[in-house]
Amino acid sequence: MQIPFRLPFETSPDLRLVHSPWTGRSQVFADDVEIPGERRGRVRSFWVPLADGTRVQLQLKNSGIDVLPRAAVVHGEPPTATQVSLAPPLAWWQYLLCGLPLLLVPVGGILGGIIGAMAAYMNLRAMRADIAAPLKALAALTVLVGASALYLAVVVLISAIANGGHL
């Protein structure tokens, strides 16, 4: 996932975040040159050079429910942190579509929970994709139907195995 963004400074270079939602690994590029990062606990820090010769610290931290990390820039003396928006927040309908597969939890217990959580995560990734809103909704509904079908197939398979190969 590649996200172009700028810091809230006039002298900010054009930045690009390359983030892997599966591994949580992030790379930051300033004017297409990679900025080395360092990890301190759950925070990954990058020293971003500004056009006026100064540097500011960009901090990325995984945000839990969203596939994008939260970003803050630390600057000034004494150091102050300012939140940086990497992308607009999801709309209510996007969160609703992302959470629909979690309805498998009360129906299917632990198996439904595992399949529902994986499908919800896939929906979050679809909502952050660079495609039109109707296609995002279609993708989320397709994931929901696929997760439900997978759940039913696994239940039938487990039932057949438990009954000695007979349905």
C-alpha positions as a LaTeX table, in Angstrom:
\begin{tabular}{lrrr}
\hline
Residue & $x$ (\AA) & $y$ (\AA) & $z$ (\AA) \\
\hline
Met1 & 0.00 & 0.00 & 0.00 \\
Gln2 & 1.53 & 3.31 & $-1.11$ \\
Ile3 & 0.29 & 6.61 & 0.34 \\
Pro4 & 1.59 & 10.00 & $-0.79$ \\
Phe5 & 1.46 & 12.72 & 1.89 \\
Arg6 & 3.10 & 15.93 & 3.10 \\
Leu7 & 4.02 & 17.20 & 6.54 \\
Pro8 & 2.32 & 20.37 & 7.86 \\
Phe9 & 5.32 & 22.56 & 6.95 \\
Glu10 & 5.86 & 24.75 & 3.89 \\
Thr11 & 9.32 & 23.22 & 3.45 \\
Ser12 & 8.05 & 19.62 & 3.54 \\
Pro13 & 9.26 & 17.35 & 0.76 \\
Asp14 & 6.87 & 15.10 & $-1.13$ \\
Leu15 & 6.65 & 12.00 & 1.04 \\
Arg16 & 5.45 & 8.50 & 0.27 \\
Leu17 & 4.64 & 5.81 & 2.80 \\
Val18 & 4.97 & 2.21 & 1.67 \\
His19 & 3.17 & 0.14 & 4.28 \\
Ser20 & 2.51 & $-3.58$ & 4.48 \\
Pro21 & $-0.71$ & $-4.21$ & 6.43 \\
Trp22 & 0.21 & $-7.89$ & 6.82 \\
Thr23 & 3.62 & $-7.38$ & 8.39 \\
Gly24 & 3.24 & $-3.84$ & 9.72 \\
Arg25 & 6.52 & $-2.87$ & 8.03 \\
Ser26 & 6.71 & 0.73 & 6.88 \\
Gln27 & 9.11 & 2.55 & 4.59 \\
Val28 & 9.15 & 6.32 & 4.05 \\
Phe29 & 10.50 & 8.01 & 0.94 \\
Ala30 & 11.26 & 11.73 & 0.59 \\
Asp31 & 11.37 & 12.81 & $-3.06$ \\
Asp32 & 11.77 & 9.10 & $-3.98$ \\
Val33 & 14.79 & 8.58 & $-1.68$ \\
Glu34 & 14.26 & 6.11 & 1.16 \\
Ile35 & 14.66 & 7.54 & 4.67 \\
Pro36 & 16.17 & 5.03 & 7.09 \\
Gly37 & 13.95 & 4.27 & 10.05 \\
Glu38 & 14.50 & 2.96 & 13.54 \\
Arg39 & 12.15 & 1.06 & 15.81 \\
Arg40 & 11.62 & 1.89 & 19.47 \\
Gly41 & 9.07 & $-0.49$ & 20.90 \\
Arg42 & 5.86 & $-0.12$ & 18.88 \\
Val43 & 6.94 & 3.17 & 17.28 \\
Arg44 & 8.92 & 3.44 & 14.06 \\
Ser45 & 10.75 & 6.76 & 13.66 \\
Phe46 & 12.10 & 8.51 & 10.56 \\
Trp47 & 14.16 & 11.73 & 10.45 \\
Val48 & 12.69 & 13.72 & 7.55 \\
Pro49 & 14.91 & 16.44 & 6.04 \\
Leu50 & 13.12 & 19.71 & 5.25 \\
Ala51 & 14.06 & 22.12 & 2.45 \\
Asp52 & 15.36 & 24.70 & 4.96 \\
Gly53 & 18.03 & 22.24 & 6.18 \\
Thr54 & 16.29 & 21.22 & 9.41 \\
Arg55 & 14.99 & 17.75 & 10.23 \\
Val56 & 11.81 & 16.62 & 11.96 \\
Gln57 & 10.98 & 13.23 & 13.38 \\
Leu58 & 8.09 & 11.33 & 11.81 \\
Gln59 & 6.69 & 8.65 & 14.13 \\
Leu60 & 4.47 & 5.81 & 12.90 \\
Lys61 & 2.52 & 3.55 & 15.23 \\
Asn62 & 0.14 & 0.76 & 14.30 \\
Ser63 & $-3.39$ & 1.89 & 15.06 \\
Gly64 & $-5.03$ & $-1.42$ & 15.85 \\
Ile65 & $-8.30$ & $-1.49$ & 13.96 \\
Asp66 & $-7.18$ & 0.40 & 10.85 \\
Val67 & $-4.65$ & $-1.01$ & 8.40 \\
Leu68 & $-2.87$ & 2.37 & 8.22 \\
Pro69 & $-0.52$ & 3.43 & 11.00 \\
Arg70 & $-1.09$ & 6.63 & 12.96 \\
Ala71 & 1.47 & 9.31 & 12.19 \\
Ala72 & 2.83 & 12.18 & 14.24 \\
Val73 & 5.62 & 14.64 & 13.55 \\
Val74 & 7.82 & 15.79 & 16.44 \\
His75 & 9.32 & 19.24 & 15.99 \\
Gly76 & 10.37 & 22.43 & 17.74 \\
Glu77 & 12.03 & 23.25 & 21.02 \\
Pro78 & 10.68 & 22.00 & 23.36 \\
Pro79 & 9.61 & 19.06 & 21.20 \\
Thr80 & 5.91 & 18.94 & 20.40 \\
Ala81 & 4.02 & 16.27 & 18.49 \\
Thr82 & 1.51 & 17.11 & 15.76 \\
Gln83 & $-0.77$ & 14.45 & 14.29 \\
Val84 & $-0.41$ & 13.92 & 10.54 \\
Ser85 & $-3.28$ & 12.58 & 8.46 \\
Leu86 & $-2.09$ & 9.92 & 6.04 \\
Ala87 & $-5.57$ & 9.33 & 4.61 \\
Pro88 & $-9.09$ & 10.49 & 5.38 \\
Pro89 & $-10.94$ & 8.48 & 8.03 \\
Leu90 & $-13.32$ & 5.80 & 6.85 \\
Ala91 & $-17.02$ & 6.68 & 6.59 \\
Trp92 & $-19.62$ & 5.05 & 8.83 \\
Trp93 & $-20.86$ & 2.78 & 6.03 \\
Gln94 & $-17.31$ & 1.56 & 5.43 \\
Tyr95 & $-16.89$ & 0.57 & 9.08 \\
Leu96 & $-20.31$ & $-1.11$ & 8.94 \\
Leu97 & $-19.37$ & $-3.17$ & 5.87 \\
Cys98 & $-16.02$ & $-4.05$ & 7.43 \\
Gly99 & $-17.70$ & $-5.35$ & 10.58 \\
Leu100 & $-20.45$ & $-7.42$ & 8.96 \\
Pro101 & $-18.33$ & $-10.61$ & 8.79 \\
Leu102 & $-18.02$ & $-10.46$ & 12.59 \\
Leu103 & $-21.66$ & $-11.57$ & 12.70 \\
Leu104 & $-20.22$ & $-15.05$ & 12.18 \\
Val105 & $-18.99$ & $-14.94$ & 15.81 \\
Pro106 & $-22.37$ & $-15.46$ & 17.56 \\
Val107 & $-23.42$ & $-17.96$ & 14.88 \\
Gly108 & $-20.22$ & $-19.95$ & 14.60 \\
Gly109 & $-18.29$ & $-19.57$ & 17.84 \\
Ile110 & $-14.52$ & $-19.79$ & 17.57 \\
Leu111 & $-14.59$ & $-20.99$ & 13.96 \\
Gly112 & $-16.95$ & $-18.20$ & 12.97 \\
Gly113 & $-14.80$ & $-15.75$ & 14.90 \\
Ile114 & $-11.61$ & $-16.75$ & 13.10 \\
Ile115 & $-13.19$ & $-16.63$ & 9.65 \\
Gly116 & $-15.13$ & $-13.44$ & 10.49 \\
Ala117 & $-12.01$ & $-11.66$ & 11.80 \\
Met118 & $-10.01$ & $-12.57$ & 8.70 \\
Ala119 & $-12.84$ & $-11.35$ & 6.47 \\
Ala120 & $-13.21$ & $-8.11$ & 8.46 \\
Tyr121 & $-9.49$ & $-7.45$ & 8.03 \\
Met122 & $-9.74$ & $-8.11$ & 4.30 \\
Asn123 & $-12.62$ & $-5.63$ & 4.17 \\
Leu124 & $-10.52$ & $-2.99$ & 5.94 \\
Arg125 & $-7.84$ & $-3.46$ & 3.31 \\
Ala126 & $-10.44$ & $-3.14$ & 0.56 \\
Met127 & $-11.75$ & 0.10 & 2.08 \\
Arg128 & $-8.23$ & 1.56 & 1.96 \\
Ala129 & $-7.69$ & 0.49 & $-1.66$ \\
Asp130 & $-7.49$ & 3.13 & $-4.36$ \\
Ile131 & $-10.77$ & 2.20 & $-6.07$ \\
Ala132 & $-14.20$ & 3.82 & $-6.38$ \\
Ala133 & $-16.63$ & 3.64 & $-3.42$ \\
Pro134 & $-19.15$ & 1.33 & $-5.17$ \\
Leu135 & $-16.36$ & $-1.14$ & $-5.93$ \\
Lys136 & $-15.25$ & $-1.01$ & $-2.28$ \\
Ala137 & $-18.81$ & $-1.87$ & $-1.19$ \\
Leu138 & $-19.00$ & $-4.67$ & $-3.77$ \\
Ala139 & $-15.65$ & $-6.05$ & $-2.60$ \\
Ala140 & $-16.77$ & $-6.00$ & 1.05 \\
Leu141 & $-20.03$ & $-7.78$ & 0.24 \\
Thr142 & $-18.16$ & $-10.34$ & $-1.86$ \\
Val143 & $-15.80$ & $-11.01$ & 1.07 \\
Leu144 & $-18.83$ & $-11.38$ & 3.37 \\
Val145 & $-20.48$ & $-13.94$ & 1.06 \\
Gly146 & $-17.16$ & $-15.76$ & 0.61 \\
Ala147 & $-16.56$ & $-15.90$ & 4.37 \\
Ser148 & $-20.06$ & $-17.23$ & 4.97 \\
Ala149 & $-19.61$ & $-19.88$ & 2.28 \\
Leu150 & $-16.23$ & $-20.87$ & 3.74 \\
Tyr151 & $-17.75$ & $-21.16$ & 7.20 \\
Leu152 & $-20.57$ & $-23.39$ & 5.91 \\
Ala153 & $-18.13$ & $-25.55$ & 3.92 \\
Val154 & $-15.88$ & $-26.08$ & 6.96 \\
Val155 & $-18.91$ & $-26.91$ & 9.17 \\
Val156 & $-20.16$ & $-29.46$ & 6.62 \\
Leu157 & $-16.67$ & $-30.96$ & 6.34 \\
Ile158 & $-16.26$ & $-31.24$ & 10.12 \\
Ser159 & $-19.76$ & $-32.72$ & 10.39 \\
Ala160 & $-18.97$ & $-35.30$ & 7.71 \\
Ile161 & $-15.71$ & $-36.29$ & 9.40 \\
Ala162 & $-17.42$ & $-36.54$ & 12.81 \\
Asn163 & $-20.15$ & $-38.78$ & 11.35 \\
Gly164 & $-17.74$ & $-41.24$ & 9.77 \\
Gly165 & $-17.87$ & $-39.75$ & 6.27 \\
His166 & $-21.66$ & $-39.49$ & 6.06 \\
Leu167 & $-23.56$ & $-36.23$ & 5.83 \\
\hline
\end{tabular}
